[in-house]
Amino acid sequence: MTRLPFSSLSSFSPLFRDYAESAVSLAPFFNGDYRDPVVLAASCTRAAEAHPDRSSLIEAMRRQADTLGVASASSHLIDKLADPSSSVVVTGQQLGLLGGPLYTAYKALSTIQLAELLEKETGAPVVPVFWLEGEDHDFEEIASAGFLQGDDAVSVIYTPSDDAEKGTAVGRMTVTDGISSVFEELERILPPTDFKDGLMAVVRSAYAPGTPMITAFVAMMEYILGPGRIAYISPDDEGLKKAVAPLFRKELEEFATSSRRLKDTSAKLEGTWHAQVQTEPTNLFLHGDGRRTAIDAVDGGFRTRDGEELSLGEALARLDTDPGSFSPNVVTRPLMQDWLLPTAAYVAGPGEVAYFAQFKGLYDWAGVHMPVIYPRASLTLMERRIGKVLAKNDVALPAFEEQVDKLFREMVLSNMETDLDEAFKESSTGIHQAINQIKPVIEGVDRSLVGSAEATRAAFMKEWNQLKAKVLKSEKQQHDVLRGQLKRASSALFPMGIPQERFLSPVYFLNKYGPDFFSGMTERMDIDTSEHQVLDI
């Protein structure tokens, strides 16, 4: 493994780089240094003590596990969570097609690693939990998966055969017959391997038409991670919404306060870094008529983005009678999560770290224990053939953040000791000088031989230019080889110009290396996530 400082990679924001590498300057915005084992252990204790009654949580998780088809695999984790001395390490993600991009798996694997470490260090149960963000309604954001086809980065896109459900929560959608085009594309793109037939059978089973999208996602995650390694929870649950209704009530009644706190913190951050979340009240959505729409505060009441108007009293009455119709946005989602769960630590991606930097005041406002924010492992998988390209050309991973053509020009110029065209031009003057010097001598001996001298000049130059053409052709071939190598490496490391972990699907690597590829990765990943990790495979 090679470790690279995040500061050497422009793909990460200054805020995330500072947090990952030295959290001192950002300490006022978070609840403890994620590198400090004492801080982590104390967070486990506080989280457990803050959630003495877990009956409704455990009942909901058992019911959901059964619905999602993982009751048997995850029962031991839910049993452990029922212990009032236990805490959890949580991560979450949208329901990306085929399990989402690589970083979704890395978040889950980091969560499993950290939970195991904290359980060992504290002696108390610590459960890894995956928060299924199925209430998000941005279907296009989760509808594609990235692959490499030869040296080209390509996307497989799922287009439902029925658009009627678009606009509602993705987790409430079901897989349609339109998924067949995804299967066909995968069959075409994935090269034949010993694992392809079994992998395709898993994909077809997980995404069988009629299957809820949330169930399909969980089935893929269980295959990627290995069964029973992480527990799942979906917030789109009537029982859980009822349990968290006091938080939603507080947001409806005090949205101006929560909004002001968010804006005040954002202003402080923007003095040095950036504010990831820009939002207006309220921080809630409402499900209605098959759609999920934001709720805006207007004229002492509320109006949804599709035009429904509600007074405060009407909104609170609906919350009492139908709490499941409300759902959190990016601001209230973590508050809901940690209202329900005894969360000691949240494993966050770079963007989420920036979100949480804005939320400490909101946790205080809600009276919820803010977990320690632990950066997920950030990885690049370096296949042997790609590693050879980097070694041969003495170029490092960060160089590939640039466009291939720019990198190619820089490498050619840096390696070019001689301008061949200019060198041949300068050297050819010697031929002309030699002929010109000997011509007077020839003329003094026999004027009729002067023409032979010119013919010799022409013959020399013909051979000279043929030699020049051969050398330039050889140089071009070498450049073409270099360009091809750089393109191959760039597509593998930064497909579509973005980091590998944000584009490629785990399915790409499962097809090449087998079903145990990711489940065994926790043995190789470093739990110290303060730097980017490059794993040779």
RAQUI-V918357 format. One record per run of one state. SS is the DSSP state (H for helix, E for strand, L for the rest). FROM is the first residue (numbers start at 1). TO is the last residue. If there is no record, write none. Layout:
BEGIN
SS_FROM_TO ; SS_FROM_TO
END
This chain:
BEGIN
L_1_1 ; E_2_4 ; L_5_5 ; H_6_8 ; L_9_13 ; H_14_21 ; L_22_26 ; H_27_29 ; L_30_36 ; H_37_49 ; L_50_54 ; H_55_68 ; L_69_70 ; H_71_82 ; L_83_86 ; E_87_93 ; L_94_96 ; H_97_99 ; L_100_100 ; E_101_101 ; H_102_122 ; L_123_125 ; E_126_132 ; L_133_138 ; H_139_142 ; L_143_143 ; E_144_149 ; L_150_151 ; E_152_157 ; L_158_162 ; H_163_165 ; L_166_169 ; H_170_172 ; L_173_173 ; E_174_174 ; L_175_176 ; H_177_189 ; L_190_195 ; H_196_206 ; L_207_211 ; E_212_212 ; H_213_225 ; L_226_230 ; E_231_234 ; L_235_237 ; H_238_270 ; L_271_283 ; E_284_288 ; L_289_290 ; E_291_298 ; L_299_300 ; E_301_304 ; L_305_308 ; E_309_311 ; H_312_321 ; L_322_322 ; H_323_325 ; E_326_328 ; L_329_329 ; H_330_340 ; L_341_342 ; E_343_348 ; L_349_349 ; H_350_357 ; L_358_359 ; H_360_366 ; L_367_371 ; E_372_375 ; L_376_378 ; E_379_382 ; L_383_383 ; H_384_392 ; L_393_396 ; H_397_401 ; L_402_403 ; H_404_415 ; L_416_419 ; H_420_445 ; L_446_446 ; H_447_493 ; L_494_494 ; H_495_497 ; L_498_499 ; H_500_502 ; L_503_503 ; E_504_505 ; H_506_513 ; L_514_520 ; H_521_523 ; L_524_531 ; E_532_536 ; L_537_537
END
